């Protein structure tokens, strides 16, 4: 089993951490999506990461589909069975992933256009979404008990990514979010393996 990934991708980080935590034996394959590698395209016609390929050749893609696949294969290690608690985890994961969507929109806007064509109102709109969501998370910090769940992995991956691309621009007034990764590492000591 393998997971095609990029070290900078927060969705890849989330999936790789969760697979490791759940005990799913999957080899990580670093992938440059800009090169359109044949092996990735054969598995995922969108050419996107992360993409998980099972030993039987089944391709699973989109990070949430992969997270649900891992959960099913490992008898419920990532999501609670209780419906209300499951909804909380799903919403936390969606919030963290949605922040990443906006952060990536900013990065791509700056990276793919000449400076004179960068659309600052678009960047500002995306950053406002990020700030609203970060403030919401700060005010509604998820409980982190002895066992991590899918929402925790999504939040940790998002915080790693925002620090990678927007260091120093998000922490003010958010002490709980700033402390989350050290708390998360206490529950998931292998986090350090996924920092690069």
C-alpha positions, 0 to 999 in steps of 0.5 A: 500500500502506498500514499502519494504525497508532497511534504508541504501539502497539509492534506497529505500530512493529515492522511500520513499522520492518521495512517501511521497512528491507525497502524495502516501499513502504507509507504509514503511516495514523495510526488511532484504533481507538476511533473504529472508522474505516470504512476500517480495519473494511473491511480488518480486521473486528477493527478492530485495528492494525497492518493492512496493505492492499496495492494490490490490496486484500488485508488482512493483519493481526496483526503477525507475519502482516504481518512474514511478508508483508513477508519474502515480498514482499522475498525474505527480508529479515527472517528467516533461511533456516537453520531453527535461526536462523529459530527463534531469531528467531521465539522472540525476536520472540515473547518481545518481543511477549509482553512487550508483551501483558503491558504492554498488559494492565497499561495497559488494566487501569488505563485502563479500570476505575475506580480502586477496581475495578483488580485489582492481583493481575492487574497484579502477575501481568503485571508478573512475566511482564514481569520474567522475560522481561526477565531472560531477554533480559538473560541471552540477549541476541541478537547484533546484527550488521550486518543487523537481523532481525525479532526485533531489530525486535520487541525495539526496539519493545518497549523503546520501548514499555516506556520510554514507559509504564513509564519508570524501572521496568525498567532496574535490573540490565539494562545490556545491554537498556538499551544495545540501542537505541543499538546497534540505531540503529547498524544501523538509523539510521532508528530515530529516525523511529519514536520518535513 
